[in-house]
Amino acid sequence: MRISTQAFFERNAAGMSSLQQQLFRVQQKLGAGTSFLTPSDDPVAAARALGVAQSMSEGAQYAASRGRAVQSLSMEEGALQSATGILQEVKTLVVQAGNGTMSDADRSTIATALEGQFAQLLRTANTDDGNGQYLFAGFQSATPPFVQQADGSVGYAGDLGQRLIQVDVSRQMAATDDGATVFRSVQGSARHVPVAGPLNAGSGVFSAVSVSDGKDYTLTFGPAGQYTVDDGTTATTGTFTAGQPIEVGGLKIRIDGAPADGDVFTVASAQASGADVFQAMRDLITTLKAPVTDPVASARLANALSTANVKLTNAHDNVLTVRSSVGSRLAELDALKGGGEWRQVVDQT
């Protein structure tokens, strides 16, 4: 078959055009940094690339979420560290106030110092993130969670919500803790709280209190040194001897001094006794401002200090537990960050 000169040139021109198109496609791929430009070039690779792109996009979103969670939890950890230091200082002042050589003026000075610690703890509980969002307010983060009332008490205006952040594919994490959990709660293992009745007229002072069965007890004194211990279901009577422990059921308590007829001592769970750390501090300040003029007033002071010490210890332990939880979450975020960075490297390769 003979090929004309025109056909020969047309075939060569078409071949050159095809080569130019192939070269252009190669240059496009090099510029785009990919082995294909459209899904039709390589459907299998295109599907894989789409999955990798989606994985990298999700990874970037999770990384941003982890960054926000770390920022929030770091600020909370700083606030809890401050609260821990304040409560430790308050406990030290309680011990000082129990020194028998203290005068009314000395105790009044300690009360003034406690008022300063009270104000500082209140400011700590109302810590914000710098953008007007309060850390311990739950979902009501636009308003201060703790508000001091006209009578000096502190009310909680927040709620029990926890702001959750999706920090990984299957992990949601609380980036905050509500104020009620931190400053108005105790742990399940918190010590029972002994309290002397406000109308007690004797000089009885409790010490060495323990409860092994978890029940709440009421110890009531009657005439001629008789007493009754009531756990809500059973009442047991006995004769009081100063300094000798009273053991009934799971309760063991020692009373020194001379309780009067009608004096009452309760030993109840920490939650039932009131777990509000601000109220515990207010009661302590009021106690220290009251003058001690006789053995009855001295007994009231000693009992009130013992009660305050247990309540503040329970509150301190609770803050430490929440702080430990924050630390665990920060450690987990650090581990998730490492895993996310590794997945990103794998996706990029």
VENZIKA-V368075 format. One record per helix or strand of 3 or more residues. SS is the DSSP state (alpha for helix, beta for strand). FROM is the first residue (numbers start at 1). TO is the last residue. If there is no record, write none. Layout:
SS_FROM_TO / SS_FROM_TO
This chain:
alpha_5_32 / alpha_39_41 / alpha_43_97 / alpha_104_125 / beta_146_148 / beta_154_156 / beta_164_168 / beta_171_174 / alpha_179_183 / beta_193_196 / beta_205_211 / beta_217_221 / alpha_223_225 / beta_226_230 / beta_235_239 / beta_246_248 / beta_251_256 / beta_264_268 / alpha_277_289 / alpha_295_348
